[in-house]
Amino acid sequence: MTTESDREILLVPHLFRSSNIAAAARAAQLLTDAGIAVRLLEQEQMEEIETSPVLCGLRRAHADDAAAAGCELVLVLGGDGTFLRAAGYARAQDIPVLGINLGHVGFLAEGDAASLETVINQVIDRSYRVVERMTIDVTVTGEDGEAIGQSWALNECSVENTERSRVLDATLEVDFRPVSSFGCDGVLISTPTGSTAYAFSAGGPVMWPQLDAILVVPNNAHALFAKPLVVSPNSTVAVESEPQTSAATAVMDGVRRLPVPPGSRVEVVRGARPVRWVRLDDRPFTDRLVDKFQLPVSGWRGPRGV
């Protein structure tokens, strides 16, 4: 049986604004006052915390897969970019990740700056539940069949043309059968969680996070058939670049990169390990979608009672 003194949380704040530092200090103070140890992730701009007596005294963690080892959860204070980076530390230790939005849209966060103390109290009381979000695993192989690298993503793998003066000539494949060849800026392979991010901006549909599926969105493709595809979560999706085309890069969640030289193959499958995600309430995804995108719903009446 664990005691309060056995509990520890990895704190991952975005440190580029003074208001963020104050929020991180308040969160750390509330947790330590409750007897929960706080570990602070090492990152850029660490000199900014020297003005905070709370933060500068915390134990530091190197930004690697062991950053959250032994922790109960990873607490993120920032926007979606900070959350996506922090999710990797949680996934590496198979522990939950919880986001408090201090950025703009904050689609991935469960709370915001105004609810910080309420959220921290829920963490202290363990009055939250954990769900699993699907990930994707990515493998890049060269023209000779040799592995170039492997990675993973919570949101998406974006295969991007790196030479903007040329198009990327690619063939899209699903379940080891060709679908279409085209010149493009790239191809996005997304999870349901990532469907509201880059894939949405590129013309893809919104997918509810409870759905198990893989979304494929060609990005500015020069082709008659280049519409988004929703395929089975058990499918294998691949993008093959032509040997004479320009070089590309596979970008996972905007933070991890693998080179894709001409003639390479990017293969994407359902991730072997999901991300464990803290939910603070049972609020439906529909409400979150309306709030975050500020969708007009003033004419809605709802079902009529009998």
Secondary structure by P-SEA (a helix, b strand, c coil): ccccccbbbbbbbbcccaaaaaaaaaaaaaaaaacbbbbbbbbcccccccccccccccccccccccccccccbbbbcccaaaaaaaaaaaaaacbbbbbbccccccccccccccaaaaaaaaaaaccbbbbbbbbbbbbbbcccccccccccccccccccccccccccbbbbbccccccccccccbbbbbccccccccccccbbbbbcccccbbbbbbcccccccccbbbbbccbbbbbbbcccbbbbbbbccccbbbbbcccbbbbbccccbbbbbbbcccccaaaaaaaaaccccccccccccc
